[in-house]
Amino acid sequence: MNRLALAADKLECSELVARFARGIDRCDAGLVHDCFHPDATDDHGMFKGTASDFVDWVMPLLDTMKRTQHMIGQCLINIDGDHAAGESYFVAHHTMATSDGDILMIVAGRYLDRFERRDGEWKISNRHAVYDWNSVNPSTDNWDRDDPENPSEYGRRGQQDASYAHLLHAKSS
């Protein structure tokens, strides 16, 4: 395999990891589904089963949270023909309401992914989340997102988020 093809394969696999994180944070079930092959499996510890069932499980869970943000760190991808194994570090922030006020739960770990290229397209065939550490503290977020005088734009769940229109613009240019 030439170096350029190897780099392109690694990039396609690492972009799947990024698209998954985006889909989770925007609560976009379709985007998350598109990262997996139809027969893919997922092991997130609290959930073990098909990737499709994972999406059906995680979306209502995300609805219980005010905000999430998954940061993807280094991705190591080993390509072997139409198969690949990857380890991608993540730090996930979750803002949740409790009876004592909002809390910020941070979870850090790694996604151990198996990727397969089928019909020329890379997708995840198996994901295993490994957790390294977590932290739970009161949230110090004090932005008033509902203040009409505030000129800042804030992230939103779903396709109302500014990133959807922004990324579509690149396709039409």
Order of alpha helices (4+ residues) and beta strands (2+ residues): alpha-alpha-beta-beta-alpha-beta-beta-beta-beta-alpha
